[in-house]
Amino acid sequence: MQMNESILLGVPKVEFGENGITPFPMCLKSCANYLGMDVGYDYLMAACGAAFRLNWNTEIWDGGAVGTFFTFDDPAKIFRLGVESLGCEFEMINRSEATEKQEFIDFIVHKINAGIPVIARGVIGPPEECIITGYREGGNTLLGWNFFQDNPMFNGGVAFDESGYFITDKWWENPDTNAVMSVGDVTKEKFSPKIILSNAIEVMTGRVVGSYAKGIAAYDAWAKAILDDSGFSENSVMPILAEHLMCHGDAMDCIADGRYNAASYIKSLVLPAHQELLNEAAVQFEKVSATFWKMTKVLGGVERGETEMRMFAKPEVRRQLAQIIFEAKAADENALNIIKKLVEVLHE
């Protein structure tokens, strides 16, 4: 007889902050740690590919362009790699027009009953990953952690459990609830450095897929967009400047968090025969990450309010920012070339 409700207490909270800003690896770390796996954020950022990503939509100012969903050309690959990097089988259901709510409920209930948290996209707010830690009413009501659960823009109708978990029965009505996934049985070893760095090469290689410039190619598209004066004016309405600065800022955040953790992962490797190359790669990734602070200084602050918007509208400011973007591109290219050398000499 199916249980009507169940809750997993003690699943570590996920939220944007000093511990990370990339939802999927943060959720995966929380679930893995809850299940007793000793794994860090930097490992999962690198292993799933998120640490090495950068994307830019060449057609519109796209606030979702740097989302992990676009890391590989196969959208599901980042999720599969993240779970498999733990040595676990990957289980996932995507939502389509033919998908029934009950399919999601059955997946969630089965996993929660087995003591395993579920990672979902959406539930509250945009299609970012969150954690489902429990259910009520046979699965029609869900509990868990979501990065947007305290955001008034998205949490209308959301209640809270004494544990801090969100409670919502409107998760299926959210069209951005488009997938549920979870770890399966442990059947293999964690990823080797060679596997992780081989995947990093795929992520970083410059290419254009549809309207998205990816990898090294994204830097040129990013710089081109901010150097296009036709999209800016010091008299521009604030919503337009806010949108443009948000997209620029998201790209800044992406490489800051990503390359910092790429460097952290690489510095954690103990491979005496290749230490010089590893150190060189880490230095280059740290240079990319540090450009965040250079750009912040040019913009006049870390906030993204009216002052920074007005600065961003100025052509001379955007020219300075473009030069810093090209600095980041050069360092990323150096890191990519070093990684290619490492992959040639590393054993599986």
C-alpha positions in Angstrom: 0.0 0.0 0.0 1.5 3.3 -1.1 2.4 5.8 1.7 0.5 9.1 1.7 3.5 11.2 2.9 7.2 10.9 3.7 10.0 13.4 4.4 13.7 13.1 4.5 15.0 15.4 7.3 18.6 16.8 7.3 19.2 17.2 3.6 21.7 20.1 3.5 20.1 23.4 2.3 21.0 24.9 -1.1 21.0 28.7 -1.6 23.0 31.2 -3.6 26.0 32.4 -1.6 29.6 32.0 -0.8 29.3 28.2 -1.1 28.4 28.4 -4.7 26.0 29.9 -7.3 25.5 27.1 -9.8 22.4 25.2 -8.9 22.9 21.7 -10.4 26.2 20.8 -8.8 25.1 22.4 -5.5 22.0 20.2 -5.5 24.0 17.2 -6.4 26.5 17.8 -3.7 23.7 18.2 -1.1 22.1 15.0 -2.1 25.4 13.1 -2.3 26.5 14.4 1.1 23.1 13.4 2.6 23.7 9.9 1.2 27.1 9.7 2.9 29.3 10.4 -0.1 32.3 12.6 0.6 32.4 14.9 -2.4 33.1 18.6 -2.8 31.5 21.3 -5.0 34.7 21.9 -6.9 34.8 18.2 -8.0 31.2 18.2 -9.1 31.6 21.5 -10.9 34.5 20.1 -12.9 33.0 16.6 -13.3 29.7 17.7 -14.7 31.4 20.3 -17.0 29.8 23.4 -15.4 33.2 24.7 -14.3 34.4 25.1 -17.9 31.2 26.6 -19.5 30.4 29.9 -21.1 27.5 30.5 -23.5 26.2 33.6 -25.2 23.0 33.9 -27.2 24.0 35.8 -30.4 20.4 36.8 -31.3 19.0 38.3 -28.1 20.0 39.4 -24.6 19.3 36.1 -23.0 19.2 35.8 -19.2 19.3 32.1 -19.3 22.3 31.7 -21.7 24.8 30.7 -19.0 22.5 28.1 -17.5 24.1 24.7 -17.1 21.4 23.3 -19.5 23.5 24.7 -22.4 26.9 23.4 -21.2 27.0 20.6 -23.8 25.3 20.4 -27.1 23.2 17.5 -25.6 21.2 19.3 -22.8 20.9 16.2 -20.6 24.6 15.4 -20.7 25.6 17.7 -17.8 23.1 16.0 -15.6 24.2 12.5 -16.6 27.9 13.2 -16.2 27.3 14.8 -12.7 25.5 11.7 -11.4 27.8 9.2 -13.1 30.9 11.1 -11.8 29.8 9.8 -8.3 29.9 6.2 -9.7 26.1 6.1 -9.7 23.6 5.1 -12.3 21.7 8.1 -13.7 17.9 8.1 -13.7 15.8 11.0 -15.3 12.4 11.7 -16.6 11.9 14.7 -19.0 8.5 16.5 -19.3 6.9 16.5 -22.7 3.3 17.2 -23.9 2.7 13.5 -23.4 4.1 13.3 -19.9 1.5 12.8 -17.2 1.9 14.3 -13.7 1.6 10.8 -12.2 4.8 9.8 -13.9 6.7 12.5 -12.0 4.9 11.6 -8.8 5.7 7.9 -9.1 9.4 8.7 -9.7 9.5 11.1 -6.7 7.6 8.9 -4.3 9.7 5.8 -5.2 12.9 7.7 -4.6 11.8 9.4 -1.4 10.5 6.1 0.0 13.9 4.6 -0.7 15.6 7.5 1.3 17.0 9.2 -1.8 16.4 13.0 -2.4 15.3 14.0 -5.9 16.7 16.8 -8.1 14.0 18.6 -10.1 14.1 21.5 -12.5 11.6 24.3 -11.8 9.0 23.5 -9.1 9.3 27.1 -7.8 10.4 29.8 -10.3 12.6 29.3 -13.4 13.9 26.0 -14.7 16.8 25.8 -12.4 17.6 22.7 -10.3 16.2 22.3 -6.8 15.9 19.4 -4.3 12.7 17.5 -3.4 13.1 16.1 0.1 9.6 14.9 0.7 5.9 14.6 -0.3 2.4 14.8 1.1 -1.0 13.9 -0.3 0.5 11.0 -2.2 2.9 13.2 -4.0 0.6 16.0 -5.1 2.3 18.3 -2.5 6.1 18.5 -2.5 8.7 19.7 0.0 12.3 20.6 -0.4 14.9 23.3 -1.0 14.7 25.7 -3.9 17.0 28.7 -4.7 13.9 30.9 -5.3 11.7 29.8 -2.4 12.2 33.1 -0.5 11.9 35.3 -3.7 8.5 37.2 -3.7 8.6 37.2 -7.5 8.3 33.4 -7.6 7.0 32.1 -4.2 3.3 33.1 -4.3 1.3 30.3 -2.6 4.4 28.6 -1.2 4.3 27.6 2.5 7.2 26.5 4.7 7.7 23.4 6.9 9.3 23.8 10.3 12.4 22.2 8.8 12.7 25.2 6.5 11.7 23.1 3.5 9.3 24.8 1.0 5.8 23.3 0.6 3.9 23.6 -2.7 1.1 21.8 -4.4 1.4 24.0 -7.6 4.6 22.5 -8.9 3.1 20.7 -11.9 1.3 23.9 -12.9 4.7 25.6 -13.3 5.6 25.0 -16.9 9.3 25.3 -15.9 9.0 22.1 -13.9 10.4 20.0 -16.8 12.5 17.2 -15.4 13.2 15.0 -12.3 16.4 13.1 -11.8 18.2 11.1 -9.1 21.2 9.0 -8.3 20.8 5.3 -8.8 22.9 2.4 -7.6 26.7 2.7 -7.3 28.0 0.6 -10.1 31.4 2.1 -11.0 34.3 4.3 -9.9 34.2 8.1 -9.7 35.5 9.9 -12.8 39.3 9.9 -13.4 41.0 13.2 -14.1 41.4 12.2 -17.7 37.7 11.7 -18.2 36.9 15.1 -16.5 39.5 17.0 -18.5 38.4 15.3 -21.8 34.9 16.5 -21.1 36.3 19.9 -20.3 37.8 20.1 -23.8 34.4 19.4 -25.3 32.8 22.2 -23.2 35.5 24.8 -23.9 36.0 24.2 -27.6 34.6 27.2 -29.5 31.5 26.5 -31.6 28.1 28.0 -32.4 25.0 25.8 -31.9 21.8 27.3 -33.1 21.9 30.9 -31.8 24.4 30.0 -29.0 28.1 30.8 -29.1 29.7 28.3 -26.8 33.1 27.8 -25.2 35.9 30.0 -26.4 33.6 31.4 -29.1 31.3 32.9 -26.5 33.8 35.5 -25.5 33.7 37.1 -28.9 29.9 37.1 -29.0 29.8 38.6 -25.5 32.2 41.4 -26.4 30.4 42.1 -29.7 27.1 42.5 -27.8 28.4 45.0 -25.3 30.3 46.9 -27.9 27.2 47.5 -30.0 26.3 51.1 -29.1 22.9 50.8 -30.8 21.7 48.7 -27.8 22.8 51.4 -25.3 22.1 54.9 -24.4 22.6 56.9 -21.2 19.0 57.8 -21.7 17.8 54.2 -22.2 14.9 53.1 -20.1 16.0 51.3 -17.0 14.4 47.9 -17.8 16.5 47.7 -20.9 19.7 48.6 -19.1 18.8 46.2 -16.3 18.3 43.4 -18.8 21.6 44.0 -20.5 23.5 44.4 -17.3 21.9 41.2 -15.9 23.1 39.2 -18.9 26.6 40.7 -18.7 26.7 40.1 -15.0 25.5 36.5 -15.4 28.4 35.8 -17.8 30.8 37.4 -15.2 29.4 35.2 -12.5 29.6 32.1 -14.7 33.4 32.4 -15.3 34.1 33.7 -11.8 32.5 30.7 -10.1 33.3 28.3 -12.9 37.0 28.9 -13.3 37.6 29.4 -9.6 36.3 25.8 -9.1 38.1 24.5 -12.2 41.4 25.8 -10.6 40.4 24.4 -7.2 39.8 20.9 -8.7 43.0 20.9 -10.7 45.0 22.0 -7.7 43.5 19.1 -5.7 45.0 16.6 -8.1 48.2 14.8 -7.0 49.9 13.6 -10.2 53.6 14.2 -9.6 54.6 13.5 -13.2 52.3 16.2 -14.5 52.4 18.8 -11.7 53.9 21.5 -13.8 51.2 21.4 -16.4 48.5 21.2 -13.7 49.9 24.2 -12.0 50.0 26.2 -15.2 46.3 25.3 -16.0 45.2 26.3 -12.5 47.0 29.7 -12.9 45.2 30.4 -16.2 41.8 29.5 -14.8 42.5 31.8 -11.8 43.3 34.6 -14.2 39.9 34.1 -15.9 38.1 34.0 -12.5 39.9 37.2 -11.4 38.5 39.2 -14.3 35.3 39.4 -12.4 36.9 41.8 -10.0 38.4 43.8 -12.8 35.0 44.2 -14.5 33.4 45.0 -11.1 35.9 47.8 -10.6 35.2 49.3 -14.0 31.4 49.1 -13.4 31.8 50.9 -10.0 30.6 48.2 -7.7 29.4 44.7 -7.2 25.8 45.7 -7.0 23.8 45.8 -10.2 21.6 48.8 -9.5 21.1 52.1 -11.2 24.7 53.3 -10.7 26.1 50.3 -12.4 23.5 50.4 -15.1 24.4 54.0 -16.0 28.1 53.1 -16.0 27.3 50.2 -18.3 25.6 52.5 -20.8 28.8 54.5 -21.3 30.7 53.4 -24.5 34.1 54.0 -22.9 33.1 51.7 -19.9 32.0 49.0 -22.3 35.2 49.2 -24.3 37.2 48.7 -21.1 34.9 45.7 -20.2 35.5 44.2 -23.7 39.2 44.3 -23.2 38.9 42.4 -20.0 36.6 39.9 -21.7 39.4 39.3 -24.3 41.9 38.9 -21.4 39.7 36.2 -20.0 39.4 34.6 -23.4 43.2 34.5 -23.8 43.7 32.9 -20.4 40.9 30.3 -21.1 42.6 29.5 -24.5 45.9 28.9 -22.6 44.1 26.7 -20.1 42.4 24.7 -22.9 45.7 24.1 -24.7 47.3 22.9 -21.4 44.4 20.6 -20.8 44.7 19.1 -24.2 48.4 18.3 -23.4 47.4 16.7 -20.1 44.7 14.5 -21.7 47.3 13.2 -24.1 49.6 12.0 -21.3 47.2 11.0 -18.6 46.1 7.4 -18.0 42.5 6.5 -17.5 
